[in-house]
Structure formats: structure tokens, C-alpha cells
Amino acid sequence: MDDCNLDLQHNLTAAWGAAVNYLAWSARADTPPETIRNVFQAFTRHITCEECILERDQRIEQVIRQWNETSRP
Ligand SMILES: [Zn+2]
């Protein structure tokens, strides 16, 4: 908790944005959710704050839920 500061949060936001950009041009409707999860985890690998990681994981689950809904035939 002590090691979480504004820099780290900006870090997470920037890494998240980079992952979203990457997926915007690389992901297709048939991209498996595991791939989406892997991309977000790879882009945010440097985040060490447990709270930020928890928040990240919740966001990933949200994105994957939306992904499943929009890519369903
Ligand atoms: Zn944090």
C-alpha cells in the first residue's frame, strides 16, 4: 500500500492504454479471451502494487465479459 503513489497509477493507466491500442489493431472477433487477458497482463507486468494489480484484474474481467458479449455469433 505504501509503495502505491500517483506515478504508479499513471503507470498503470498508460500501460492499460497501450494494451487497449495494441488490441484495437491486433484483436479479431474470434480472438480467444485468454489472449486478451495475456495482452493486458503482459503490458502491465511491471506493476508491483497489489492494489493496482487487483484493480487491473477486475478491469480485465470486465473487458473479457464485454468481449464475450460482443463476439458472440
Ligand atoms: Zn497501487
N, CA, C, O and the ligand as a Tripos MOL2 file, in Angstrom:
@<TRIPOS>MOLECULE
protein
  293   291    74     0     0
PROTEIN
NO_CHARGES

@<TRIPOS>ATOM
      1 N           0.8440   -1.2020    0.0000 N.3       1 MET1
      2 CA          0.0000    0.0000    0.0000 C.3       1 MET1
      3 C           0.8780    1.2500    0.0000 C.2       1 MET1
      4 O           0.5900    2.2150   -0.7080 O.2       1 MET1
      5 N           1.9560    1.2310    0.8000 N.am      2 ASP2
      6 CA          2.8160    2.4050    0.9020 C.3       2 ASP2
      7 C           3.5130    2.7230   -0.4130 C.2       2 ASP2
      8 O           3.8070    3.8820   -0.7080 O.2       2 ASP2
      9 N           3.7730    1.6860   -1.1990 N.am      3 ASP3
     10 CA          4.5240    1.9280   -2.4230 C.3       3 ASP3
     11 C           3.6280    2.3490   -3.5760 C.2       3 ASP3
     12 O           4.0950    2.5080   -4.7040 O.2       3 ASP3
     13 N           2.3430    2.5290   -3.2970 N.am      4 CYS4
     14 CA          1.4570    2.9780   -4.3630 C.3       4 CYS4
     15 C           1.3560    4.4950   -4.3320 C.2       4 CYS4
     16 O           0.9420    5.0800   -3.3320 O.2       4 CYS4
     17 N           1.7300    5.1110   -5.4130 N.am      5 ASN5
     18 CA          1.6380    6.5610   -5.4910 C.3       5 ASN5
     19 C           1.0750    6.9590   -6.8460 C.2       5 ASN5
     20 O           0.7150    6.1120   -7.6630 O.2       5 ASN5
     21 N           1.0090    8.2530   -7.0620 N.am      6 LEU6
     22 CA          0.4050    8.7430   -8.2950 C.3       6 LEU6
     23 C           1.1780    8.2800   -9.5290 C.2       6 LEU6
     24 O           0.5880    7.9890  -10.5700 O.2       6 LEU6
     25 N           2.5060    8.2160   -9.4000 N.am      7 ASP7
     26 CA          3.3170    7.7550  -10.5250 C.3       7 ASP7
     27 C           2.9090    6.3490  -10.9460 C.2       7 ASP7
     28 O           2.7440    6.0630  -12.1320 O.2       7 ASP7
     29 N           2.7500    5.4900   -9.9650 N.am      8 LEU8
     30 CA          2.3820    4.1140  -10.2690 C.3       8 LEU8
     31 C           1.0140    4.0600  -10.9410 C.2       8 LEU8
     32 O           0.7960    3.2890  -11.8760 O.2       8 LEU8
     33 N           0.1060    4.8840  -10.4530 N.am      9 GLN9
     34 CA         -1.2340    4.8530  -11.0310 C.3       9 GLN9
     35 C          -1.2150    5.3540  -12.4660 C.2       9 GLN9
     36 O          -1.9080    4.8200  -13.3310 O.2       9 GLN9
     37 N          -0.4060    6.3940  -12.7100 N.am     10 HIS10
     38 CA         -0.2690    6.8610  -14.0880 C.3      10 HIS10
     39 C           0.3480    5.7750  -14.9520 C.2      10 HIS10
     40 O          -0.0230    5.5770  -16.1100 O.2      10 HIS10
     41 N           1.2990    5.0830  -14.3480 N.am     11 ASN11
     42 CA          1.9460    3.9600  -14.9960 C.3      11 ASN11
     43 C           0.9300    2.9190  -15.4420 C.2      11 ASN11
     44 O           0.9560    2.4500  -16.5800 O.2      11 ASN11
     45 N           0.0340    2.5650  -14.5270 N.am     12 LEU12
     46 CA         -0.9860    1.5700  -14.8250 C.3      12 LEU12
     47 C          -1.8960    2.0850  -15.9270 C.2      12 LEU12
     48 O          -2.2390    1.3470  -16.8510 O.2      12 LEU12
     49 N          -2.2880    3.3510  -15.8320 N.am     13 THR13
     50 CA         -3.1720    3.9330  -16.8360 C.3      13 THR13
     51 C          -2.5070    3.9190  -18.2060 C.2      13 THR13
     52 O          -3.1350    3.5750  -19.2070 O.2      13 THR13
     53 N          -1.2280    4.2980  -18.2430 N.am     14 ALA14
     54 CA         -0.5140    4.3330  -19.5180 C.3      14 ALA14
     55 C          -0.3740    2.9240  -20.0880 C.2      14 ALA14
     56 O          -0.5790    2.7090  -21.2830 O.2      14 ALA14
     57 N          -0.0240    1.9670  -19.2310 N.am     15 ALA15
     58 CA          0.1490    0.5910  -19.6930 C.3      15 ALA15
     59 C          -1.1810    0.0300  -20.1880 C.2      15 ALA15
     60 O          -1.2330   -0.7000  -21.1780 O.2      15 ALA15
     61 N          -2.2490    0.3820  -19.4820 N.am     16 TRP16
     62 CA         -3.5770   -0.0840  -19.8850 C.3      16 TRP16
     63 C          -3.9380    0.4760  -21.2610 C.2      16 TRP16
     64 O          -4.4420   -0.2370  -22.1290 O.2      16 TRP16
     65 N          -3.6680    1.7660  -21.4370 N.am     17 GLY17
     66 CA         -3.9580    2.3940  -22.7210 C.3      17 GLY17
     67 C          -3.1690    1.7630  -23.8510 C.2      17 GLY17
     68 O          -3.6850    1.5870  -24.9550 O.2      17 GLY17
     69 N          -1.9080    1.4200  -23.5750 N.am     18 ALA18
     70 CA         -1.0710    0.7900  -24.5920 C.3      18 ALA18
     71 C          -1.6340   -0.5830  -24.9610 C.2      18 ALA18
     72 O          -1.6340   -0.9630  -26.1320 O.2      18 ALA18
     73 N          -2.1100   -1.3180  -23.9680 N.am     19 ALA19
     74 CA         -2.6890   -2.6390  -24.2370 C.3      19 ALA19
     75 C          -3.9600   -2.5040  -25.0620 C.2      19 ALA19
     76 O          -4.1870   -3.2880  -25.9840 O.2      19 ALA19
     77 N          -4.7930   -1.5120  -24.7390 N.am     20 VAL20
     78 CA         -6.0270   -1.2920  -25.4920 C.3      20 VAL20
     79 C          -5.6980   -0.9490  -26.9430 C.2      20 VAL20
     80 O          -6.3310   -1.4610  -27.8660 O.2      20 VAL20
     81 N          -4.6980   -0.0740  -27.1410 N.am     21 ASN21
     82 CA         -4.2840    0.2780  -28.5010 C.3      21 ASN21
     83 C          -3.8140   -0.9460  -29.2670 C.2      21 ASN21
     84 O          -4.1630   -1.1490  -30.4310 O.2      21 ASN21
     85 N          -3.0150   -1.7570  -28.5880 N.am     22 TYR22
     86 CA         -2.4890   -2.9510  -29.2360 C.3      22 TYR22
     87 C          -3.6360   -3.8630  -29.6790 C.2      22 TYR22
     88 O          -3.6480   -4.3720  -30.8000 O.2      22 TYR22
     89 N          -4.6030   -4.0590  -28.7700 N.am     23 LEU23
     90 CA         -5.7200   -4.9500  -29.0880 C.3      23 LEU23
     91 C          -6.5930   -4.3710  -30.1970 C.2      23 LEU23
     92 O          -7.1890   -5.1060  -30.9850 O.2      23 LEU23
     93 N          -6.6590   -3.0380  -30.2450 N.am     24 ALA24
     94 CA         -7.5350   -2.4010  -31.2290 C.3      24 ALA24
     95 C          -7.1460   -2.7900  -32.6550 C.2      24 ALA24
     96 O          -8.0030   -2.9040  -33.5310 O.2      24 ALA24
     97 N          -5.8330   -2.9930  -32.8800 N.am     25 TRP25
     98 CA         -5.4720   -3.3810  -34.2440 C.3      25 TRP25
     99 C          -5.1170   -4.8530  -34.3930 C.2      25 TRP25
    100 O          -5.0470   -5.3530  -35.5160 O.2      25 TRP25
    101 N          -4.8920   -5.5600  -33.2890 N.am     26 SER26
    102 CA         -4.4710   -6.9580  -33.4200 C.3      26 SER26
    103 C          -5.5980   -7.9500  -33.1230 C.2      26 SER26
    104 O          -5.5700   -9.0830  -33.6060 O.2      26 SER26
    105 N          -6.5900   -7.5310  -32.3320 N.am     27 ALA27
    106 CA         -7.6220   -8.4890  -31.9300 C.3      27 ALA27
    107 C          -8.7060   -8.5990  -32.9960 C.2      27 ALA27
    108 O          -9.0430   -7.6250  -33.6690 O.2      27 ALA27
    109 N          -9.2380   -9.8030  -33.1300 N.am     28 ARG28
    110 CA        -10.3570  -10.0270  -34.0370 C.3      28 ARG28
    111 C         -11.5170  -10.6150  -33.2370 C.2      28 ARG28
    112 O         -11.3840  -10.9410  -32.0570 O.2      28 ARG28
    113 N         -12.6410  -10.7390  -33.9080 N.am     29 ALA29
    114 CA        -13.8350  -11.2240  -33.2060 C.3      29 ALA29
    115 C         -13.6270  -12.6250  -32.6470 C.2      29 ALA29
    116 O         -14.2410  -13.0010  -31.6480 O.2      29 ALA29
    117 N         -12.7490  -13.4040  -33.3040 N.am     30 ASP30
    118 CA        -12.5530  -14.7710  -32.8300 C.3      30 ASP30
    119 C         -11.3130  -14.9000  -31.9440 C.2      30 ASP30
    120 O         -10.8830  -16.0130  -31.6430 O.2      30 ASP30
    121 N         -10.7420  -13.7810  -31.5300 N.am     31 THR31
    122 CA         -9.6180  -13.8350  -30.5900 C.3      31 THR31
    123 C         -10.1040  -14.3940  -29.2650 C.2      31 THR31
    124 O         -11.0720  -13.8840  -28.7000 O.2      31 THR31
    125 N          -9.4520  -15.4320  -28.7600 N.am     32 PRO32
    126 CA         -9.9170  -16.0170  -27.5050 C.3      32 PRO32
    127 C          -9.6910  -15.0750  -26.3170 C.2      32 PRO32
    128 O          -8.7250  -14.3120  -26.3040 O.2      32 PRO32
    129 N         -10.5820  -15.1290  -25.3210 N.am     33 PRO33
    130 CA        -10.4570  -14.2620  -24.1350 C.3      33 PRO33
    131 C          -9.1170  -14.4310  -23.4340 C.2      33 PRO33
    132 O          -8.6060  -13.4810  -22.8410 O.2      33 PRO33
    133 N          -8.5380  -15.6370  -23.4940 N.am     34 GLU34
    134 CA         -7.2390  -15.8650  -22.8510 C.3      34 GLU34
    135 C          -6.1690  -14.9600  -23.4590 C.2      34 GLU34
    136 O          -5.2710  -14.4790  -22.7680 O.2      34 GLU34
    137 N          -6.2890  -14.7430  -24.7680 N.am     35 THR35
    138 CA         -5.3250  -13.8710  -25.4400 C.3      35 THR35
    139 C          -5.4760  -12.4370  -24.9560 C.2      35 THR35
    140 O          -4.4880  -11.7470  -24.7060 O.2      35 THR35
    141 N          -6.7100  -12.0000  -24.8290 N.am     36 ILE36
    142 CA         -6.9750  -10.6450  -24.3190 C.3      36 ILE36
    143 C          -6.3510  -10.4980  -22.9350 C.2      36 ILE36
    144 O          -5.6600   -9.5200  -22.6490 O.2      36 ILE36
    145 N          -6.6070  -11.4840  -22.0860 N.am     37 ARG37
    146 CA         -6.0790  -11.4290  -20.7160 C.3      37 ARG37
    147 C          -4.5540  -11.3920  -20.7430 C.2      37 ARG37
    148 O          -3.9360  -10.6220  -20.0080 O.2      37 ARG37
    149 N          -3.9530  -12.2160  -21.5830 N.am     38 ASN38
    150 CA         -2.4950  -12.2730  -21.6620 C.3      38 ASN38
    151 C          -1.9050  -10.9320  -22.0980 C.2      38 ASN38
    152 O          -0.8650  -10.5090  -21.5930 O.2      38 ASN38
    153 N          -2.5760  -10.2710  -23.0380 N.am     39 VAL39
    154 CA         -2.0650   -8.9830  -23.5170 C.3      39 VAL39
    155 C          -2.0730   -7.9710  -22.3800 C.2      39 VAL39
    156 O          -1.0760   -7.2860  -22.1520 O.2      39 VAL39
    157 N          -3.1890   -7.8730  -21.6650 N.am     40 PHE40
    158 CA         -3.2530   -6.9050  -20.5660 C.3      40 PHE40
    159 C          -2.2370   -7.2340  -19.4850 C.2      40 PHE40
    160 O          -1.6180   -6.3360  -18.9150 O.2      40 PHE40
    161 N          -2.0650   -8.5160  -19.2030 N.am     41 GLN41
    162 CA         -1.0950   -8.8930  -18.1650 C.3      41 GLN41
    163 C           0.3230   -8.6130  -18.6270 C.2      41 GLN41
    164 O           1.1660   -8.2080  -17.8270 O.2      41 GLN41
    165 N           0.5980   -8.8250  -19.9120 N.am     42 ALA42
    166 CA          1.9440   -8.5770  -20.4210 C.3      42 ALA42
    167 C           2.2710   -7.0850  -20.3800 C.2      42 ALA42
    168 O           3.3790   -6.6950  -20.0120 O.2      42 ALA42
    169 N           1.2970   -6.2520  -20.7620 N.am     43 PHE43
    170 CA          1.5400   -4.8120  -20.8030 C.3      43 PHE43
    171 C           1.6560   -4.2070  -19.4070 C.2      43 PHE43
    172 O           2.2560   -3.1440  -19.2480 O.2      43 PHE43
    173 N           1.0910   -4.8640  -18.3940 N.am     44 THR44
    174 CA          1.0940   -4.3050  -17.0370 C.3      44 THR44
    175 C           1.9860   -5.1270  -16.1150 C.2      44 THR44
    176 O           1.8450   -5.0810  -14.8930 O.2      44 THR44
    177 N           2.9020   -5.8780  -16.7110 N.am     45 ARG45
    178 CA          3.7720   -6.7860  -15.9690 C.3      45 ARG45
    179 C           4.6170   -6.0540  -14.9230 C.2      45 ARG45
    180 O           4.9570   -6.6290  -13.8890 O.2      45 ARG45
    181 N           4.9580   -4.7890  -15.1910 N.am     46 HIS46
    182 CA          5.8520   -4.0360  -14.3160 C.3      46 HIS46
    183 C           5.1410   -3.4680  -13.0920 C.2      46 HIS46
    184 O           5.7890   -2.9290  -12.1940 O.2      46 HIS46
    185 N           3.8140   -3.5830  -13.0490 N.am     47 ILE47
    186 CA          3.0630   -3.0540  -11.9000 C.3      47 ILE47
    187 C           3.2790   -3.9810  -10.7050 C.2      47 ILE47
    188 O           3.0220   -5.1830  -10.7830 O.2      47 ILE47
    189 N           3.7510   -3.4080   -9.6060 N.am     48 THR48
    190 CA          4.0530   -4.2520   -8.4490 C.3      48 THR48
    191 C           3.0920   -4.0180   -7.2870 C.2      48 THR48
    192 O           3.0550   -4.8160   -6.3510 O.2      48 THR48
    193 N           2.3180   -2.9380   -7.3320 N.am     49 CYS49
    194 CA          1.3980   -2.6400   -6.2260 C.3      49 CYS49
    195 C           0.2250   -3.6200   -6.2480 C.2      49 CYS49
    196 O          -0.4470   -3.7720   -7.2680 O.2      49 CYS49
    197 N          -0.0110   -4.2790   -5.1190 N.am     50 GLU50
    198 CA         -1.0540   -5.3070   -5.0850 C.3      50 GLU50
    199 C          -2.4350   -4.7320   -5.3440 C.2      50 GLU50
    200 O          -3.2670   -5.3680   -5.9910 O.2      50 GLU50
    201 N          -2.6800   -3.5320   -4.8420 N.am     51 GLU51
    202 CA         -3.9890   -2.9160   -5.0630 C.3      51 GLU51
    203 C          -4.2060   -2.5950   -6.5330 C.2      51 GLU51
    204 O          -5.2960   -2.7900   -7.0700 O.2      51 GLU51
    205 N          -3.1660   -2.1080   -7.1690 N.am     52 CYS52
    206 CA         -3.2750   -1.8040   -8.5920 C.3      52 CYS52
    207 C          -3.4610   -3.0900   -9.3940 C.2      52 CYS52
    208 O          -4.2050   -3.1130  -10.3750 O.2      52 CYS52
    209 N          -2.7900   -4.1510   -8.9800 N.am     53 ILE53
    210 CA         -2.9390   -5.4300   -9.6800 C.3      53 ILE53
    211 C          -4.3670   -5.9530   -9.5180 C.2      53 ILE53
    212 O          -4.9520   -6.4830  -10.4630 O.2      53 ILE53
    213 N          -4.9180   -5.7990   -8.3220 N.am     54 LEU54
    214 CA         -6.3030   -6.2080   -8.0940 C.3      54 LEU54
    215 C          -7.2500   -5.4110   -8.9900 C.2      54 LEU54
    216 O          -8.1490   -5.9650   -9.6240 O.2      54 LEU54
    217 N          -7.0230   -4.0980   -9.0250 N.am     55 GLU55
    218 CA         -7.8680   -3.2480   -9.8550 C.3      55 GLU55
    219 C          -7.7210   -3.6420  -11.3220 C.2      55 GLU55
    220 O          -8.7010   -3.7100  -12.0640 O.2      55 GLU55
    221 N          -6.4790   -3.8990  -11.7240 N.am     56 ARG56
    222 CA         -6.2300   -4.3260  -13.0940 C.3      56 ARG56
    223 C          -6.9910   -5.6150  -13.4090 C.2      56 ARG56
    224 O          -7.6270   -5.7260  -14.4570 O.2      56 ARG56
    225 N          -6.9220   -6.5900  -12.4930 N.am     57 ASP57
    226 CA         -7.5900   -7.8680  -12.7370 C.3      57 ASP57
    227 C          -9.1010   -7.6930  -12.8710 C.2      57 ASP57
    228 O          -9.7400   -8.3460  -13.6960 O.2      57 ASP57
    229 N          -9.6650   -6.8030  -12.0490 N.am     58 GLN58
    230 CA        -11.1020   -6.5460  -12.1590 C.3      58 GLN58
    231 C         -11.4370   -5.9360  -13.5080 C.2      58 GLN58
    232 O         -12.4370   -6.2870  -14.1340 O.2      58 GLN58
    233 N         -10.5840   -5.0120  -13.9490 N.am     59 ARG59
    234 CA        -10.8140   -4.3820  -15.2570 C.3      59 ARG59
    235 C         -10.7000   -5.4050  -16.3740 C.2      59 ARG59
    236 O         -11.4710   -5.3800  -17.3340 O.2      59 ARG59
    237 N          -9.7280   -6.3070  -16.2420 N.am     60 ILE60
    238 CA         -9.5610   -7.3390  -17.2710 C.3      60 ILE60
    239 C         -10.8230   -8.1970  -17.3540 C.2      60 ILE60
    240 O         -11.2950   -8.5100  -18.4470 O.2      60 ILE60
    241 N         -11.3630   -8.5720  -16.2010 N.am     61 GLU61
    242 CA        -12.5650   -9.4110  -16.2130 C.3      61 GLU61
    243 C         -13.7300   -8.6720  -16.8740 C.2      61 GLU61
    244 O         -14.5200   -9.2740  -17.6010 O.2      61 GLU61
    245 N         -13.8320   -7.3640  -16.6190 N.am     62 GLN62
    246 CA        -14.8770   -6.5550  -17.2570 C.3      62 GLN62
    247 C         -14.7250   -6.5680  -18.7660 C.2      62 GLN62
    248 O         -15.6890   -6.7720  -19.5040 O.2      62 GLN62
    249 N         -13.4880   -6.3460  -19.2140 N.am     63 VAL63
    250 CA        -13.2370   -6.2950  -20.6590 C.3      63 VAL63
    251 C         -13.5810   -7.6350  -21.2930 C.2      63 VAL63
    252 O         -14.1700   -7.6900  -22.3730 O.2      63 VAL63
    253 N         -13.2060   -8.7230  -20.6060 N.am     64 ILE64
    254 CA        -13.4510  -10.0530  -21.1740 C.3      64 ILE64
    255 C         -14.9400  -10.3570  -21.2120 C.2      64 ILE64
    256 O         -15.4210  -11.0010  -22.1430 O.2      64 ILE64
    257 N         -15.6740   -9.8940  -20.2010 N.am     65 ARG65
    258 CA        -17.1250  -10.0940  -20.2220 C.3      65 ARG65
    259 C         -17.7270   -9.3700  -21.4300 C.2      65 ARG65
    260 O         -18.5520   -9.9290  -22.1520 O.2      65 ARG65
    261 N         -17.3020   -8.1200  -21.6390 N.am     66 GLN66
    262 CA        -17.8050   -7.3620  -22.7880 C.3      66 GLN66
    263 C         -17.3830   -8.0250  -24.0920 C.2      66 GLN66
    264 O         -18.1400   -8.0890  -25.0600 O.2      66 GLN66
    265 N         -16.1380   -8.5190  -24.0810 N.am     67 TRP67
    266 CA        -15.6120   -9.1790  -25.2840 C.3      67 TRP67
    267 C         -16.4820  -10.3770  -25.6410 C.2      67 TRP67
    268 O         -16.8530  -10.5570  -26.8000 O.2      67 TRP67
    269 N         -16.8060  -11.1980  -24.6410 N.am     68 ASN68
    270 CA        -17.6310  -12.3790  -24.8840 C.3      68 ASN68
    271 C         -19.0010  -12.0020  -25.4220 C.2      68 ASN68
    272 O         -19.5570  -12.6950  -26.2740 O.2      68 ASN68
    273 N         -19.5390  -10.8990  -24.9200 N.am     69 GLU69
    274 CA        -20.8640  -10.4790  -25.3680 C.3      69 GLU69
    275 C         -20.8320   -9.9930  -26.8030 C.2      69 GLU69
    276 O         -21.7120  -10.3290  -27.5960 O.2      69 GLU69
    277 N         -19.8060   -9.1880  -27.1470 N.am     70 THR70
    278 CA        -19.7930   -8.5980  -28.4780 C.3      70 THR70
    279 C         -19.3430   -9.5920  -29.5460 C.2      70 THR70
    280 O         -19.7130   -9.4420  -30.7100 O.2      70 THR70
    281 N         -18.5560  -10.5970  -29.1800 N.am     71 SER71
    282 CA        -18.0400  -11.5050  -30.1960 C.3      71 SER71
    283 C         -18.9010  -12.7460  -30.3430 C.2      71 SER71
    284 O         -18.6040  -13.6160  -31.1630 O.2      71 SER71
    285 N         -19.9570  -12.8330  -29.5610 N.am     72 ARG72
    286 CA        -20.8420  -13.9950  -29.6870 C.3      72 ARG72
    287 C         -21.5620  -13.9320  -31.0280 C.2      72 ARG72
    288 O         -22.0630  -12.8780  -31.4180 O.2      72 ARG72
    289 N         -21.6150  -15.0690  -31.7390 N.am     73 PRO73
    290 CA        -22.2680  -15.0630  -33.0540 C.3      73 PRO73
    291 C         -23.7850  -14.8110  -32.9600 C.2      73 PRO73
    292 O         -24.4690  -14.7780  -33.9830 O.2      73 PRO73
    293 ZN         -1.4640    0.8650   -6.3840 Zn       74 ZN74
@<TRIPOS>BOND
     1     1     2 1
     2     2     3 1
     3     3     4 2
     4     3     5 am
     5     5     6 1
     6     6     7 1
     7     7     8 2
     8     7     9 am
     9     9    10 1
    10    10    11 1
    11    11    12 2
    12    11    13 am
    13    13    14 1
    14    14    15 1
    15    15    16 2
    16    15    17 am
    17    17    18 1
    18    18    19 1
    19    19    20 2
    20    19    21 am
    21    21    22 1
    22    22    23 1
    23    23    24 2
    24    23    25 am
    25    25    26 1
    26    26    27 1
    27    27    28 2
    28    27    29 am
    29    29    30 1
    30    30    31 1
    31    31    32 2
    32    31    33 am
    33    33    34 1
    34    34    35 1
    35    35    36 2
    36    35    37 am
    37    37    38 1
    38    38    39 1
    39    39    40 2
    40    39    41 am
    41    41    42 1
    42    42    43 1
    43    43    44 2
    44    43    45 am
    45    45    46 1
    46    46    47 1
    47    47    48 2
    48    47    49 am
    49    49    50 1
    50    50    51 1
    51    51    52 2
    52    51    53 am
    53    53    54 1
    54    54    55 1
    55    55    56 2
    56    55    57 am
    57    57    58 1
    58    58    59 1
    59    59    60 2
    60    59    61 am
    61    61    62 1
    62    62    63 1
    63    63    64 2
    64    63    65 am
    65    65    66 1
    66    66    67 1
    67    67    68 2
    68    67    69 am
    69    69    70 1
    70    70    71 1
    71    71    72 2
    72    71    73 am
    73    73    74 1
    74    74    75 1
    75    75    76 2
    76    75    77 am
    77    77    78 1
    78    78    79 1
    79    79    80 2
    80    79    81 am
    81    81    82 1
    82    82    83 1
    83    83    84 2
    84    83    85 am
    85    85    86 1
    86    86    87 1
    87    87    88 2
    88    87    89 am
    89    89    90 1
    90    90    91 1
    91    91    92 2
    92    91    93 am
    93    93    94 1
    94    94    95 1
    95    95    96 2
    96    95    97 am
    97    97    98 1
    98    98    99 1
    99    99   100 2
   100    99   101 am
   101   101   102 1
   102   102   103 1
   103   103   104 2
   104   103   105 am
   105   105   106 1
   106   106   107 1
   107   107   108 2
   108   107   109 am
   109   109   110 1
   110   110   111 1
   111   111   112 2
   112   111   113 am
   113   113   114 1
   114   114   115 1
   115   115   116 2
   116   115   117 am
   117   117   118 1
   118   118   119 1
   119   119   120 2
   120   119   121 am
   121   121   122 1
   122   122   123 1
   123   123   124 2
   124   123   125 am
   125   125   126 1
   126   126   127 1
   127   127   128 2
   128   127   129 am
   129   129   130 1
   130   130   131 1
   131   131   132 2
   132   131   133 am
   133   133   134 1
   134   134   135 1
   135   135   136 2
   136   135   137 am
   137   137   138 1
   138   138   139 1
   139   139   140 2
   140   139   141 am
   141   141   142 1
   142   142   143 1
   143   143   144 2
   144   143   145 am
   145   145   146 1
   146   146   147 1
   147   147   148 2
   148   147   149 am
   149   149   150 1
   150   150   151 1
   151   151   152 2
   152   151   153 am
   153   153   154 1
   154   154   155 1
   155   155   156 2
   156   155   157 am
   157   157   158 1
   158   158   159 1
   159   159   160 2
   160   159   161 am
   161   161   162 1
   162   162   163 1
   163   163   164 2
   164   163   165 am
   165   165   166 1
   166   166   167 1
   167   167   168 2
   168   167   169 am
   169   169   170 1
   170   170   171 1
   171   171   172 2
   172   171   173 am
   173   173   174 1
   174   174   175 1
   175   175   176 2
   176   175   177 am
   177   177   178 1
   178   178   179 1
   179   179   180 2
   180   179   181 am
   181   181   182 1
   182   182   183 1
   183   183   184 2
   184   183   185 am
   185   185   186 1
   186   186   187 1
   187   187   188 2
   188   187   189 am
   189   189   190 1
   190   190   191 1
   191   191   192 2
   192   191   193 am
   193   193   194 1
   194   194   195 1
   195   195   196 2
   196   195   197 am
   197   197   198 1
   198   198   199 1
   199   199   200 2
   200   199   201 am
   201   201   202 1
   202   202   203 1
   203   203   204 2
   204   203   205 am
   205   205   206 1
   206   206   207 1
   207   207   208 2
   208   207   209 am
   209   209   210 1
   210   210   211 1
   211   211   212 2
   212   211   213 am
   213   213   214 1
   214   214   215 1
   215   215   216 2
   216   215   217 am
   217   217   218 1
   218   218   219 1
   219   219   220 2
   220   219   221 am
   221   221   222 1
   222   222   223 1
   223   223   224 2
   224   223   225 am
   225   225   226 1
   226   226   227 1
   227   227   228 2
   228   227   229 am
   229   229   230 1
   230   230   231 1
   231   231   232 2
   232   231   233 am
   233   233   234 1
   234   234   235 1
   235   235   236 2
   236   235   237 am
   237   237   238 1
   238   238   239 1
   239   239   240 2
   240   239   241 am
   241   241   242 1
   242   242   243 1
   243   243   244 2
   244   243   245 am
   245   245   246 1
   246   246   247 1
   247   247   248 2
   248   247   249 am
   249   249   250 1
   250   250   251 1
   251   251   252 2
   252   251   253 am
   253   253   254 1
   254   254   255 1
   255   255   256 2
   256   255   257 am
   257   257   258 1
   258   258   259 1
   259   259   260 2
   260   259   261 am
   261   261   262 1
   262   262   263 1
   263   263   264 2
   264   263   265 am
   265   265   266 1
   266   266   267 1
   267   267   268 2
   268   267   269 am
   269   269   270 1
   270   270   271 1
   271   271   272 2
   272   271   273 am
   273   273   274 1
   274   274   275 1
   275   275   276 2
   276   275   277 am
   277   277   278 1
   278   278   279 1
   279   279   280 2
   280   279   281 am
   281   281   282 1
   282   282   283 1
   283   283   284 2
   284   283   285 am
   285   285   286 1
   286   286   287 1
   287   287   288 2
   288   287   289 am
   289   289   290 1
   290   290   291 1
   291   291   292 2
@<TRIPOS>SUBSTRUCTURE
     1 MET1         2 RESIDUE 1 A MET
     2 ASP2         6 RESIDUE 1 A ASP
     3 ASP3        10 RESIDUE 1 A ASP
     4 CYS4        14 RESIDUE 1 A CYS
     5 ASN5        18 RESIDUE 1 A ASN
     6 LEU6        22 RESIDUE 1 A LEU
     7 ASP7        26 RESIDUE 1 A ASP
     8 LEU8        30 RESIDUE 1 A LEU
     9 GLN9        34 RESIDUE 1 A GLN
    10 HIS10       38 RESIDUE 1 A HIS
    11 ASN11       42 RESIDUE 1 A ASN
    12 LEU12       46 RESIDUE 1 A LEU
    13 THR13       50 RESIDUE 1 A THR
    14 ALA14       54 RESIDUE 1 A ALA
    15 ALA15       58 RESIDUE 1 A ALA
    16 TRP16       62 RESIDUE 1 A TRP
    17 GLY17       66 RESIDUE 1 A GLY
    18 ALA18       70 RESIDUE 1 A ALA
    19 ALA19       74 RESIDUE 1 A ALA
    20 VAL20       78 RESIDUE 1 A VAL
    21 ASN21       82 RESIDUE 1 A ASN
    22 TYR22       86 RESIDUE 1 A TYR
    23 LEU23       90 RESIDUE 1 A LEU
    24 ALA24       94 RESIDUE 1 A ALA
    25 TRP25       98 RESIDUE 1 A TRP
    26 SER26      102 RESIDUE 1 A SER
    27 ALA27      106 RESIDUE 1 A ALA
    28 ARG28      110 RESIDUE 1 A ARG
    29 ALA29      114 RESIDUE 1 A ALA
    30 ASP30      118 RESIDUE 1 A ASP
    31 THR31      122 RESIDUE 1 A THR
    32 PRO32      126 RESIDUE 1 A PRO
    33 PRO33      130 RESIDUE 1 A PRO
    34 GLU34      134 RESIDUE 1 A GLU
    35 THR35      138 RESIDUE 1 A THR
    36 ILE36      142 RESIDUE 1 A ILE
    37 ARG37      146 RESIDUE 1 A ARG
    38 ASN38      150 RESIDUE 1 A ASN
    39 VAL39      154 RESIDUE 1 A VAL
    40 PHE40      158 RESIDUE 1 A PHE
    41 GLN41      162 RESIDUE 1 A GLN
    42 ALA42      166 RESIDUE 1 A ALA
    43 PHE43      170 RESIDUE 1 A PHE
    44 THR44      174 RESIDUE 1 A THR
    45 ARG45      178 RESIDUE 1 A ARG
    46 HIS46      182 RESIDUE 1 A HIS
    47 ILE47      186 RESIDUE 1 A ILE
    48 THR48      190 RESIDUE 1 A THR
    49 CYS49      194 RESIDUE 1 A CYS
    50 GLU50      198 RESIDUE 1 A GLU
    51 GLU51      202 RESIDUE 1 A GLU
    52 CYS52      206 RESIDUE 1 A CYS
    53 ILE53      210 RESIDUE 1 A ILE
    54 LEU54      214 RESIDUE 1 A LEU
    55 GLU55      218 RESIDUE 1 A GLU
    56 ARG56      222 RESIDUE 1 A ARG
    57 ASP57      226 RESIDUE 1 A ASP
    58 GLN58      230 RESIDUE 1 A GLN
    59 ARG59      234 RESIDUE 1 A ARG
    60 ILE60      238 RESIDUE 1 A ILE
    61 GLU61      242 RESIDUE 1 A GLU
    62 GLN62      246 RESIDUE 1 A GLN
    63 VAL63      250 RESIDUE 1 A VAL
    64 ILE64      254 RESIDUE 1 A ILE
    65 ARG65      258 RESIDUE 1 A ARG
    66 GLN66      262 RESIDUE 1 A GLN
    67 TRP67      266 RESIDUE 1 A TRP
    68 ASN68      270 RESIDUE 1 A ASN
    69 GLU69      274 RESIDUE 1 A GLU
    70 THR70      278 RESIDUE 1 A THR
    71 SER71      282 RESIDUE 1 A SER
    72 ARG72      286 RESIDUE 1 A ARG
    73 PRO73      290 RESIDUE 1 A PRO
    74 ZN74       293 GROUP 0 **** ****
